[in-house]
Amino acid sequence: MRPGGRLERLTPVESLIPYVMPQFGDRVKLDRVAEEWCRIVGELPGKKSAPVDIEGGELLVIAENPLVANRISMMGGNIMRALTEGWKLEVKKVKVVVGRLPLKGVASPGRGRARPPVVSVREED
């Protein structure tokens, strides 16, 4: 193929998302942040918390207990700096709530429903 041909101009679809659907650009970046969360906040708080949403410059983090929530809150400035430098996410505030962590690998309500388990019932005579 000649230089400057079609193959040299290929662009990954992921890089087009911010231009075509700007509202999903931060969501894609947030998924990447979630994958690297333990590296950003440390091993222990990373296992007991998770970034779940970003809207209007506010990052929502769920923590498993109040102790972890407090620790993540205290790290807010470092988290904002890491997200700005590493993922070009403009985060103005880190909001931490205590709750159940989302399960990894389980379909969320917007992405389809998990099938109920199959239970075999034995008929009585």
C-alpha positions, 0 to 999 in steps of 0.5 A, spaced: 500 500 500 502 506 498 504 511 503 499 515 506 494 510 504 487 508 507 491 503 513 495 509 515 489 513 516 485 508 521 483 511 527 480 507 533 473 508 534 474 509 542 478 515 540 472 518 536 467 517 542 468 524 545 467 527 538 461 523 536 458 523 543 461 527 548 457 525 553 460 518 553 467 520 553 467 521 560 464 515 561 469 511 557 475 514 561 471 513 568 471 505 566 479 506 565 479 509 572 475 504 575 480 499 572 486 503 575 483 505 582 487 501 586 493 504 583 490 511 584 488 510 591 492 505 594 491 497 595 486 497 601 482 503 600 482 501 592 479 494 594 474 497 598 471 503 594 469 504 587 468 510 582 461 509 579 459 516 576 462 522 574 457 528 572 458 536 572 465 535 574 463 531 580 466 524 581 462 519 585 465 514 589 462 508 593 466 506 599 464 499 603 465 503 610 465 510 613 473 509 615 474 508 607 470 513 605 473 518 610 480 516 607 478 517 600 475 524 602 481 526 605 485 524 598 480 528 594 486 533 592 490 527 590 485 523 586 483 530 582 490 531 580 491 524 578 485 524 574 486 530 570 494 528 569 492 521 567 486 521 564 484 528 562 478 528 566 476 535 569 474 533 576 472 539 581 469 535 587 470 528 589 463 525 593 464 519 597 458 515 600 458 509 604 454 503 600 455 496 597 460 496 592 458 494 585 459 487 583 465 486 578 463 482 571 455 483 573 451 486 568 448 493 570 440 494 570 442 498 563 446 493 560 441 487 560 438 482 566 442 476 568 438 470 568 435 467 574 438 460 576 434 454 573 431 450 579 429 443 578 422 441 582 421 434 583 413 432 583 411 429 589 407 422 588 
